[in-house]
């Protein structure tokens, strides 16, 4: 009887409390709010960029929260120098958030194939980061978020690389919460 009571207490009270503590200590991030995500996006501009085929590509796995089911995600960073804008830029995208067609295939794999083959893209860049002289170097490129592939720079979108607004919000939220340094976060949002 006591053993069963202890087991029940551990499963229904102990483990949830432990998960809350672990999330609080290790998965806190910047604790970004939806208002901050909205402000970041509202204070962004859409620009056209050309990504050459010779780019530095980096990816890193992470866990947004310990208690979120299938929670292993991956950030993909494609860093390159934009001769047109005279800055280093970093296209940021994520695996694990885009299975719009209802199966387990992540549409980001299709976008990654398009990105790695080079081409013209419409991207979202935050105005504060764009104009900040701290950003734009090889060590600290300006983060940009893909919106559409455009064919030959003429503005005609292709279907392979579209990031709908709701998905773009998730990408921005993950970047702000888990990958933007605390100092840069405070600089952006006070």
C-alpha positions, 0 to 999 in steps of 0.5 A: 500500500505505501509502496503504491502510494509512493509510486503514485506520488512520484509519477504524478507529482515528483516527475512533473515537478522535476521537469518544471525545475529542469525546464526552468534551469536549463531550457529558459532561453530569453523567455521571448514573448509574442509581443517581442516576436511581433515587434521584431517582425514589424521592425523588419524589412524585406530585401532581395539577396543573392546566395552564392553556391559557395557558402558556409553551412552550419547546423546545430540540434537543440531542445526547445523544452524538455516536456514537448513530445518530439522536441529535438529541433535543428537550426540551419545557418547559411553564412555568406558575404553579400556583395550587393549589401556589403555585409555578411548575412546569415540565412536562418531556418529550422528543421522540425517545424514545417510538415504542412502536407500532413506527413512526417516529411519536413519541408525544410529539407526541400528549402535547404536543397534550394538554398545550397544550390544558390540563387536569389531570395527574398528575406526578412531582416530586422532594421535595428540589426541591419543598421547596427555596426556590430552586425554584418561581419564574418564573426557576427553576420546579420541574421535574415529569415527566408520568405521566398525564392525568386527566379533570376532576381525578377521577383517571380516566386517559386513554390520550393521555398516559401515560408508562410507568415505563421512559420516565419513567426516560429523561426523568429521566436526560436531564434530570439529565444534560443540563439540570440545572446542575452546582451543582444536581446536586451539591446533589441528589447530593453 
